[in-house]
Amino acid sequence: MKRFSFSLQLLAGLVVGIALGFVAKIWDVSWLAETLTQVGKIFVQLLKLAVPPLVFTAVLVSVANLRNVNGAARLASKTLFWFLATAFISVAFAIGLGLIINPGQGVTLDTSTAKAVDTEGAGTWLDFVTGIIPTNIVTAFTELNVLQIVFLGVVLGAAALAIGDKAEPFLNLSRSVLELVQKALWWVIRLAPIGTAGLIGKSVATYGWDLLAPLAKFSAGVYIGCFIVLLAIYPTLLAVFGKVNPLKFYRNAWPAIELAFVSRSSVGTLPLTQRVTVERNGVDRDYASFAVPFGATTKMDGCASVYPALAAIFVAQVFNVPLGVGDYLLIAFVSVVGSAATAGLTGAIVMLTLTLSTLGLPLEGVGLLLAIDPILDMIRTATNVAGQAVVPVLVARSEGRLDEAVFNAPPQPLDDDAPAAKSPAREPALA
């Protein structure tokens, strides 16, 4: 398999999965559908298994590493600025697109049987804010509450910064755990072509195109909105503010974006995102070790900007609830400040319920969209990861921390070592 690039392997898995899914759907091959389901399920479980230690140690170490970076406060503030700015621009375009296509107009769905989704207390702003702080450190990890894990990582990373050298033994242990988890997750990433076949095949075998028919306009809107962000907004920002070639950026970052599309997990893609950011896009390693993990847990233009805006307009139109200018401004506000609610895992249900509850829209609308969520989540996550790679390039370019020779060079093959842990010159394995 090493003779074929990683991108080609993922593409092959995608094609094989679609073909097998249609075979299982058309000829009702139940054992094949079940096999695809289990293969995809195992792959997602392997990704999720690494999430708690990966997020905790990555955030902790990235915050602590700021003491090794000159102008750390300025870099952090610029990173946060671009996170917010790109989120606002994305949601503004998504709202405009929603007003043009009217995704819920003419949709005839039986809303009488729709039930509000159980969001486990995460559907309001008060629940969201109070839910950031864990009541028990252990349950934050056992219940996989990524937002609480991020909070713990930031707090302990800041504490390590404050006490200085005394924290070195703890930081060395955290760095070792991070290296171990990244190495293990890299092995899982190598299985992505197989996982892709299972995930895509399961979706095709289960849904086919039947569910897309009544929601075709909304589904197309989500993809068009994400493509606007990917192919218009990001390239413009890179060209105007970053003064770099957008085509070269996407050429360099493509393996991470492609893996995000098929895995539907920003956190699961984190090792590869960090690797392409450093080894292909030429971002300074010390800064990238902060910006990329931070972005993987808080920077979600697809899940937190494009999708909630279009979904809110869709639900309002389906349930005949008029929206005014104030409501659209509220959608933008929720999208900009609520990105962390998505927390880098598959799906954007928490962010959607947060948006709908803030606008006073029926939470039953979430249930109408759950069936096609896996199909939409692929492009959303790809958009998320692209944004997580764009911002470090913009900030690094403005701070003189971008190696233009690396950025402009032909993409270096990605090796098998732990992501972004070694120098780029290695034996090739992934391309």
PyMOL commands that set and color helices and strands:
alter all, ss='L'
color gray80, all
select helices_A, chain A and resi 6-26+30-68+72-101+111-113+125-132+137-142+146-190+192-207+216-240+246-263+266-279+285-298+301-318+325-337+339-341+349-359+364-370+373-398+404-408
alter helices_A, ss='H'
color red, helices_A
deselect
rebuild
show_as cartoon
